[in-house]
Amino acid sequence: MEEAPTSSSNLAFSIGIDVGKTALELALRSGEETVAKTTVANDSDGHEQLLCWLQEQGAGPEKTGVCMEASGDFEKAIAQRLYEEDYRVSVVNPRRIKGYASSQLQRTKTDAADAALIARFGQREDPRPWEPASAAKSRLKELTRARQALQKEKTRTQNRLDEAEDEAVRRAHRGLLDEIERQLEDLEEEIEEHVEEDPKLKDRCSLLDTIPGIGLQTAAIVVSELGSPEQFESARQAAAYAGLVPSHHQSGTSVRGNPRMSKVGNGRLRRAMYFPAMSALQCNAAVKAFGERLKERGKENMVVIGAAMRKLLHICYGVLKSGRAFDASLHPTT
């Protein structure tokens, strides 16, 4: 019989790590108290210092759960290092920590206070254990991010070309655009070959490719950036991870701003939904009907596109979570 994974609530210690680009703020909790705090550098030397500190506190991997926020990839190296040392590591969506802080009425906002809050969250909420991405998935993420960076550079170069008046400058920009196009084609071919060679990536991308509006290149971004759908409890959580949930602005009875996209989350995943959503508003019956209902209610064009992006990511999440191809009958148009 397979042994059940250790619950963080059964462990003697919970360590919260507030992750910064250059520093890690640490808070170690035992029972109902924070028993130790320290700060180390967010580099290889600091990571070794953290491990030594944990051992000094008697917080070995068999009795300690580690919790940290996802922090723009600054958390990846320390999460990997602790995972290699057999610690139970959880990497949590920052929105969950923010919501927990509100529920605890926490008003103090410092790195040390955040670390203590994260330790308490890990102890009481028992977040899902984190596992590093496979080598194939890590390479796919690197490839898709390089492609997105080139697309951004292509847009910048096109804008410079449109603004230039001198023919020599225009010729230089046209030459650079041609080179970027060639590199984009090479990367897209590399992504296709990489997906084809890995059975798990191929299966997931193929599932997403059944959704009208989603092509292989977008599917590759969703698979690499969204990660396992099991880490989210709902499609709304997945949308929140991408920063696609609406953010409401209200103060008393006098200030009522229009809801807007939160944009707090994975920007690469969010940007990847933009053009597919515009396509889906034309070719995906469920998204198209959804958009038309919003337009009938007087919603502005950008609001409709944002809602379509969210709807499309919901569909992607559902397809990946179920492991079944897109079924239009599950998305009524009325």
C-alpha positions as CSV (number, residue, x, y, z in Angstrom):
1,M,0.0,0.0,0.0
2,E,1.4,3.4,-1.0
3,E,2.2,5.7,1.9
4,A,0.1,8.9,2.0
5,P,2.1,12.2,1.6
6,T,2.9,13.9,4.9
7,S,0.5,16.7,5.8
8,S,2.0,19.9,7.0
9,S,-0.4,19.9,9.9
10,N,1.4,16.8,11.3
11,L,4.8,18.4,11.2
12,A,6.6,19.9,14.2
13,F,7.8,23.0,12.4
14,S,6.6,25.3,9.7
15,I,9.0,27.7,8.0
16,G,7.7,30.7,6.0
17,I,10.0,32.3,3.5
18,D,9.3,35.8,2.1
19,V,11.2,35.7,-1.2
20,G,13.0,38.8,-2.6
21,K,15.3,39.1,-5.5
22,T,18.4,39.4,-3.3
23,A,17.2,38.2,0.1
24,L,15.1,35.6,1.9
25,E,13.3,36.5,5.1
26,L,12.8,33.4,7.2
27,A,10.3,32.7,10.1
28,L,10.2,29.3,11.9
29,R,7.0,28.4,13.6
30,S,6.4,25.7,16.2
31,G,3.0,25.2,17.7
32,E,1.3,28.6,18.1
33,E,4.5,30.6,18.2
34,T,7.2,31.9,15.9
35,V,10.4,30.5,17.5
36,A,13.1,31.9,15.3
37,K,13.7,34.4,12.5
38,T,16.7,35.3,10.3
39,T,17.6,36.7,6.9
40,V,19.9,35.2,4.3
41,A,20.9,36.1,0.8
42,N,19.0,34.7,-2.1
43,D,22.0,33.0,-3.7
44,S,23.8,29.6,-3.4
45,D,25.7,30.7,-0.3
46,G,22.6,32.0,1.4
47,H,20.7,28.8,0.6
48,E,23.4,26.7,2.3
49,Q,23.3,29.1,5.2
50,L,19.5,28.6,5.4
51,L,20.0,24.8,5.5
52,C,22.5,25.1,8.3
53,W,20.2,27.4,10.3
54,L,17.4,24.9,10.0
55,Q,19.6,22.1,11.3
56,E,20.7,24.3,14.2
57,Q,17.0,24.8,15.1
58,G,16.4,21.1,15.0
59,A,14.1,21.6,12.0
60,G,15.2,18.7,9.8
61,P,13.3,17.6,6.6
62,E,11.4,14.8,8.4
63,K,9.6,17.3,10.7
64,T,9.5,20.6,8.8
65,G,7.2,22.0,6.2
66,V,8.3,24.9,4.0
67,C,5.9,27.5,2.5
68,M,6.7,30.4,0.2
69,E,5.0,32.6,-2.4
70,A,5.5,32.3,-6.1
71,S,7.7,35.4,-6.7
72,G,8.5,35.9,-10.3
73,D,10.8,32.8,-10.4
74,F,13.0,34.2,-7.6
75,E,11.7,31.4,-5.5
76,K,12.7,28.6,-7.9
77,A,16.3,28.0,-6.8
78,I,15.6,27.8,-3.1
79,A,12.5,25.7,-3.6
80,Q,14.6,23.3,-5.7
81,R,17.4,23.2,-3.1
82,L,15.0,22.5,-0.2
83,Y,13.2,19.8,-2.3
84,E,16.5,18.1,-3.0
85,E,17.1,18.0,0.8
86,D,13.7,16.2,1.1
87,Y,11.8,19.1,2.7
88,R,8.1,19.3,2.1
89,V,7.9,22.5,0.0
90,S,4.8,24.4,-1.0
91,V,4.9,27.3,-3.5
92,V,1.7,29.3,-3.1
93,N,-0.1,31.8,-5.3
94,P,0.4,35.2,-3.7
95,R,-3.3,36.0,-3.9
96,R,-4.0,33.1,-1.4
97,I,-1.5,34.6,1.0
98,K,-3.0,38.1,0.6
99,G,-6.5,36.7,1.2
100,Y,-5.3,34.9,4.3
101,A,-3.7,38.1,5.6
102,S,-7.0,39.9,5.2
103,S,-8.8,37.1,7.0
104,Q,-6.3,37.4,9.9
105,L,-6.7,41.2,10.0
106,Q,-2.9,41.6,9.5
107,R,-2.1,45.3,9.1
108,T,1.7,45.2,9.6
109,K,3.5,45.0,6.2
110,T,7.2,44.1,6.6
111,D,9.2,41.3,5.2
112,A,9.6,39.7,8.7
113,A,5.8,40.0,9.3
114,D,5.1,38.5,5.9
115,A,7.5,35.5,6.6
116,A,5.7,34.8,9.9
117,L,2.3,35.0,8.1
118,I,3.4,32.6,5.4
119,A,4.7,30.2,8.1
120,R,1.3,30.3,9.8
121,F,-0.5,29.9,6.5
122,G,1.6,26.8,5.7
123,Q,0.9,25.3,9.1
124,R,-2.8,25.9,9.1
125,E,-3.9,25.6,5.5
126,D,-1.8,22.6,4.4
127,P,-1.0,23.8,0.9
128,R,-0.2,21.2,-1.8
129,P,3.4,20.1,-2.0
130,W,5.5,21.5,-4.8
131,E,7.5,19.4,-7.3
132,P,10.0,20.8,-9.8
133,A,9.2,20.7,-13.4
134,S,10.6,17.9,-15.5
135,A,13.5,18.7,-17.8
136,A,11.3,18.5,-20.8
137,K,8.8,21.0,-19.3
138,S,11.6,23.3,-18.2
139,R,13.0,23.4,-21.7
140,L,9.6,24.0,-23.2
141,K,9.2,27.0,-20.8
142,E,12.6,28.4,-21.9
143,L,11.7,28.0,-25.6
144,T,8.3,29.6,-25.3
145,R,9.6,32.5,-23.2
146,A,12.4,33.1,-25.8
147,R,9.7,33.2,-28.5
148,Q,7.6,35.7,-26.5
149,A,10.6,37.9,-26.0
150,L,11.3,37.9,-29.8
151,Q,7.7,38.7,-30.5
152,K,8.0,41.7,-28.2
153,E,11.2,42.8,-29.9
154,K,9.5,42.4,-33.3
155,T,6.7,44.8,-32.2
156,R,9.2,47.3,-31.0
157,T,11.2,47.1,-34.2
158,Q,8.0,47.5,-36.3
159,N,7.1,50.6,-34.3
160,R,10.5,52.1,-34.9
161,L,10.2,51.3,-38.6
162,D,6.8,53.0,-38.8
163,E,8.2,56.1,-37.1
164,A,11.5,56.4,-39.1
165,E,11.7,58.8,-42.0
166,D,15.3,58.3,-43.1
167,E,15.6,55.5,-45.7
168,A,18.9,54.2,-44.2
169,V,17.3,53.9,-40.8
170,R,14.2,52.2,-42.3
171,R,16.4,49.8,-44.2
172,A,18.2,48.8,-41.0
173,H,14.9,48.2,-39.2
174,R,13.6,46.1,-42.1
175,G,16.8,44.0,-42.0
176,L,16.4,43.5,-38.3
177,L,12.7,42.5,-38.8
178,D,13.7,39.9,-41.3
179,E,16.2,38.4,-38.9
180,I,13.7,38.3,-36.1
181,E,11.2,36.6,-38.3
182,R,13.8,33.9,-39.2
183,Q,14.6,33.4,-35.5
184,L,10.9,33.2,-34.7
185,E,10.4,30.5,-37.3
186,D,13.4,28.5,-36.0
187,L,12.1,28.7,-32.4
188,E,8.5,27.7,-33.4
189,E,9.9,24.7,-35.3
190,E,12.0,23.8,-32.2
191,I,8.9,24.1,-30.0
192,E,6.9,21.8,-32.3
193,E,9.7,19.2,-32.4
194,H,10.2,19.3,-28.6
195,V,6.4,18.8,-28.0
196,E,6.3,16.0,-30.5
197,E,9.2,14.2,-28.8
198,D,7.7,14.2,-25.3
199,P,4.6,12.0,-24.8
200,K,3.2,14.0,-21.9
201,L,3.7,17.4,-23.5
202,K,2.3,16.1,-26.7
203,D,-0.8,14.8,-25.0
204,R,-1.5,18.0,-23.2
205,C,-0.8,20.3,-26.1
206,S,-3.0,18.1,-28.3
207,L,-5.9,18.4,-25.9
208,L,-5.6,22.2,-25.9
209,D,-5.3,22.2,-29.7
210,T,-8.9,20.9,-29.9
211,I,-10.2,24.2,-28.5
212,P,-11.2,26.7,-31.2
213,G,-8.9,29.7,-31.0
214,I,-6.0,27.8,-29.4
215,G,-3.1,26.8,-31.6
216,L,0.0,24.7,-30.8
217,Q,2.2,27.7,-29.9
218,T,-0.3,29.0,-27.5
219,A,-0.9,25.5,-26.1
220,A,2.8,25.2,-25.4
221,I,2.8,28.4,-23.4
222,V,-0.3,27.3,-21.4
223,V,1.3,24.0,-20.6
224,S,4.6,25.4,-19.6
225,E,3.3,28.4,-17.6
226,L,0.2,27.1,-16.0
227,G,1.8,23.9,-14.8
228,S,-0.3,21.0,-13.5
229,P,-4.0,21.9,-13.2
230,E,-4.0,19.9,-10.0
231,Q,-2.3,22.8,-8.2
232,F,-5.5,24.8,-8.6
233,E,-8.8,24.1,-6.9
234,S,-10.9,25.8,-9.7
235,A,-10.8,27.5,-13.0
236,R,-11.1,30.8,-11.2
237,Q,-7.9,30.1,-9.3
238,A,-6.1,29.4,-12.5
239,A,-7.4,32.6,-14.0
240,A,-6.3,34.5,-10.8
241,Y,-2.8,33.0,-11.3
242,A,-2.7,34.6,-14.7
243,G,-4.1,37.9,-13.4
244,L,-7.3,37.6,-15.4
245,V,-9.8,38.0,-12.6
246,P,-11.6,41.4,-12.4
247,S,-10.5,43.8,-9.7
248,H,-13.2,46.0,-8.3
249,H,-12.6,49.5,-7.1
250,Q,-15.1,50.9,-4.6
251,S,-14.9,53.3,-1.6
252,G,-18.1,53.8,0.4
253,T,-21.0,55.0,-1.7
254,S,-19.3,57.7,-3.6
255,V,-16.4,56.0,-5.5
256,R,-17.3,53.2,-7.8
257,G,-14.7,52.4,-10.5
258,N,-15.3,50.0,-13.3
259,P,-14.0,46.5,-12.7
260,R,-10.7,46.0,-14.4
261,M,-8.3,43.1,-15.0
262,S,-6.2,42.6,-11.9
263,K,-2.9,41.9,-13.8
264,V,-1.4,40.5,-10.6
265,G,-0.1,37.1,-11.7
266,N,1.8,35.4,-14.5
267,G,2.0,38.0,-17.2
268,R,3.4,35.6,-19.8
269,L,0.3,33.4,-19.5
270,R,-2.0,36.4,-19.5
271,R,-0.4,37.9,-22.7
272,A,-0.6,34.6,-24.4
273,M,-4.4,34.6,-24.2
274,Y,-4.9,38.0,-25.9
275,F,-4.8,37.1,-29.6
276,P,-6.3,33.6,-29.1
277,A,-9.3,35.3,-27.3
278,M,-9.8,37.7,-30.2
279,S,-9.8,34.7,-32.5
280,A,-12.1,32.7,-30.2
281,L,-14.6,35.6,-30.3
282,Q,-15.0,34.8,-34.0
283,C,-14.6,31.0,-34.2
284,N,-15.4,29.6,-30.8
285,A,-19.2,29.5,-30.4
286,A,-19.1,29.5,-26.6
287,V,-16.7,32.4,-26.4
288,K,-18.4,34.3,-29.2
289,A,-21.9,34.0,-27.5
290,F,-20.3,35.1,-24.2
291,G,-18.8,38.1,-25.9
292,E,-22.0,39.1,-27.6
293,R,-23.9,38.9,-24.3
294,L,-21.4,41.3,-22.8
295,K,-21.7,43.7,-25.7
296,E,-25.5,43.7,-25.4
297,R,-25.0,44.8,-21.8
298,G,-23.0,47.8,-23.1
299,K,-19.5,46.5,-22.1
300,E,-16.5,48.2,-23.8
301,N,-14.5,46.3,-26.4
302,M,-11.4,45.9,-24.1
303,V,-13.6,44.6,-21.3
304,V,-15.1,42.0,-23.7
305,I,-11.7,40.9,-24.8
306,G,-10.5,40.6,-21.2
307,A,-13.5,38.5,-20.3
308,A,-12.9,36.3,-23.4
309,M,-9.3,35.8,-22.3
310,R,-10.6,34.6,-18.9
311,K,-13.3,32.4,-20.4
312,L,-10.7,30.8,-22.8
313,L,-8.3,30.1,-19.9
314,H,-11.2,28.5,-18.0
315,I,-11.8,26.2,-20.9
316,C,-8.1,25.4,-21.1
317,Y,-8.1,24.5,-17.4
318,G,-11.2,22.3,-17.8
319,V,-9.7,20.4,-20.7
320,L,-6.4,19.8,-19.0
321,K,-8.1,18.9,-15.6
322,S,-10.5,16.4,-17.3
323,G,-7.9,15.0,-19.7
324,R,-10.6,15.1,-22.4
325,A,-10.8,17.0,-25.7
326,F,-12.9,20.2,-26.0
327,D,-16.6,19.3,-26.1
328,A,-18.7,22.2,-27.4
329,S,-21.9,20.6,-25.8
330,L,-20.4,21.4,-22.3
331,H,-20.4,25.1,-23.2
332,P,-23.9,26.2,-24.1
333,T,-24.2,29.3,-26.2
334,T,-27.5,30.5,-24.8
